[in-house]
Amino acid sequence: MHALITGGAGSIGSRLAAALIERGDRVTVVDVRADPVAPSASFERADVRVGETQAAGFIDGIVAETRPDAIFHLASLLSGSSETDSELAWRVNLDGIRNVLEAARIHGLGRVLFPSSVATFGMGVGDTVTDDSPQWPAGLYGVTKVLGERLGVYYYQRFGVDFRCVRLSAMVAPTAPAAGAASAFVCELYIGAVRDGGYTFKVYPHSRIPLVWVDDVVGSILQLHDAPANQLSRRVYQVMGSNPTVQEMADAVRRRMPDVKLGFDPDPVPAGVVDSWASSMDDTTARADWGWAPRFDLEGMTDAVLAELAAEGSAG
Ligand SMILES: NC(=O)c1ccc[n+]([C@@H]2O[C@H](COP(=O)([O-])OP(=O)(O)OC[C@H]3O[C@@H](n4cnc5c(N)ncnc54)[C@H](O)[C@@H]3O)[C@@H](O)[C@H]2O)c1
């Protein structure tokens, strides 16, 4: 298979590219930044936004030229930057998915894979959100993701574009969290523990949050891509790894780093936001239809993220 990954220089995209190459697929990465991408992936510096002169922008030209079998559309602004630069978020997140779907329609491509987010749900949605819980996001990022989901389903129903979407829990990765995101404390905990020897939470210890480790994100995207069409009962599937409380996350770190200094100094505003989120994502449909099962629970994820951060520290 030839896979085109937009946003392929990012946290998920770079691992997805490596995983595809590892299994023998050919990969073209499209990104606006030229960070090192997976070895042996082709790289195109390009923008998924609408071009001045072409309806479907530069992405259309790349798709016409390279004719991928699947597009993994990951290019996006994340939650914090979507609030600080709403104009750019609108163009990257909304024009981007439209351009990709248009290119897929025009050139009769195979699959379009798209990651959505738990941020499509707003506050006060109750304990567990299902695939079909009402989506009334509190931030622009979530709004753009709801629209991406809906547009993809529309292109599937109207034009037969094979759109497939994973709606992800908050992702844990050994990379700096998105600036300004209320969920930033998740990655800050691990980075603070390894680099600074500690971390003070601004959120409540009892808050429970749905998480997923980055390698499980990549695994879920690949599994959904590979699933036979006749096994899919829907186009958008929820995916969760584990849903510990903040205290349980801290305890898991402390078990591995007994000297780490972890404390709580909740700030009522961000703490209240996090506390009002859904504490669990029901992913039973993904499990039933295409065999989704996370490989990393809280313990496995804590081992993985601390090991990767420690390795980075000793390499740097
Ligand atoms: N990180 C999370 O917690 C999380 C959770 C759910 C869904 N997602 C989604 O997964 C996808 C990837 O997220 P990530 O965590 O790897 O983010 P990331 O910021 O690491 O990667 C996004 C990439 O998109 C690129 N990009 C931005 N604007 C672009 C443009 N106009 N044209 C081309 N490339 C552009 C960036 O340079 C970056 O490399 C995004 O769609 C995100 O919304 C992420």
The ligand as a Tripos MOL2 file, in Angstrom:
@<TRIPOS>MOLECULE
LIG
   44    48     1     0     0
SMALL
NO_CHARGES

@<TRIPOS>ATOM
      1 N1         -2.6790   14.7220   20.8240 N.am      1 LIG1
      2 C1         -3.8910   14.3140   21.2170 C.2       1 LIG1
      3 O1         -4.1980   14.1870   22.4260 O.2       1 LIG1
      4 C2         -4.9350   13.9660   20.2020 C.ar      1 LIG1
      5 C3         -6.1290   13.3970   20.6400 C.ar      1 LIG1
      6 C4         -7.1200   13.1270   19.7130 C.ar      1 LIG1
      7 C5         -6.9070   13.4250   18.3680 C.ar      1 LIG1
      8 N2         -5.7340   13.9710   17.9590 N.ar      1 LIG1
      9 C6         -5.5810   14.3000   16.5540 C.3       1 LIG1
     10 O2         -4.5070   13.5510   15.9780 O.3       1 LIG1
     11 C7         -3.8960   14.3190   14.9430 C.3       1 LIG1
     12 C8         -2.3870   14.4090   15.1740 C.3       1 LIG1
     13 O3         -2.1650   14.9410   16.4680 O.3       1 LIG1
     14 P1         -0.7000   15.0630   17.0990 P.3       1 LIG1
     15 O4         -0.8610   14.9090   18.5610 O.co2     1 LIG1
     16 O5          0.2410   14.1820   16.3480 O.co2     1 LIG1
     17 O6         -0.4070   16.5940   16.8030 O.3       1 LIG1
     18 P2          0.9480   17.2880   16.3300 P.3       1 LIG1
     19 O7          0.7700   18.7540   16.5660 O.co2     1 LIG1
     20 O8          2.1210   16.6070   16.9210 O.co2     1 LIG1
     21 O9          0.9320   16.9920   14.7540 O.3       1 LIG1
     22 C9          0.1540   17.7410   13.8500 C.3       1 LIG1
     23 C10         0.9970   17.9910   12.6160 C.3       1 LIG1
     24 O10         0.2050   18.7300   11.6660 O.3       1 LIG1
     25 C11         1.0790   19.6310   11.0280 C.3       1 LIG1
     26 N3          0.3150   20.7210   10.4160 N.ar      1 LIG1
     27 C12        -0.2770   21.7550   11.0420 C.ar      1 LIG1
     28 N4         -0.8530   22.5720   10.1470 N.ar      1 LIG1
     29 C13        -0.6380   22.0300    8.9200 C.ar      1 LIG1
     30 C14        -1.0010   22.4030    7.6080 C.ar      1 LIG1
     31 N5         -1.6900   23.5310    7.3820 N.pl3     1 LIG1
     32 N6         -0.6230   21.6100    6.5740 N.ar      1 LIG1
     33 C15         0.1130   20.4800    6.7950 C.ar      1 LIG1
     34 N7          0.4880   20.0880    8.0310 N.ar      1 LIG1
     35 C16         0.1140   20.8340    9.0800 C.ar      1 LIG1
     36 C17         2.0090   20.1080   12.1360 C.3       1 LIG1
     37 O11         3.1970   20.7060   11.6120 O.3       1 LIG1
     38 C18         2.2480   18.8300   12.9200 C.3       1 LIG1
     39 O12         3.4190   18.1620   12.4670 O.3       1 LIG1
     40 C19        -4.5990   15.6760   14.9340 C.3       1 LIG1
     41 O13        -5.6210   15.6490   13.9710 O.3       1 LIG1
     42 C20        -5.2110   15.7530   16.3190 C.3       1 LIG1
     43 O14        -6.3340   16.5850   16.3470 O.3       1 LIG1
     44 C21        -4.7360   14.2260   18.8350 C.ar      1 LIG1
@<TRIPOS>BOND
     1     1     2 1
     2     2     3 2
     3     2     4 1
     4     4     5 ar
     5     4    44 ar
     6     5     6 ar
     7     6     7 ar
     8     7     8 ar
     9     8     9 1
    10     8    44 ar
    11     9    10 1
    12     9    42 1
    13    10    11 1
    14    11    12 1
    15    11    40 1
    16    12    13 1
    17    13    14 1
    18    14    15 2
    19    14    16 1
    20    14    17 1
    21    17    18 1
    22    18    19 2
    23    18    20 1
    24    18    21 1
    25    21    22 1
    26    22    23 1
    27    23    24 1
    28    23    38 1
    29    24    25 1
    30    25    26 1
    31    25    36 1
    32    26    27 ar
    33    26    35 ar
    34    27    28 ar
    35    28    29 ar
    36    29    30 ar
    37    29    35 ar
    38    30    31 1
    39    30    32 ar
    40    32    33 ar
    41    33    34 ar
    42    34    35 ar
    43    36    37 1
    44    36    38 1
    45    38    39 1
    46    40    41 1
    47    40    42 1
    48    42    43 1
@<TRIPOS>SUBSTRUCTURE
     1 LIG1         1 GROUP 0 **** ****
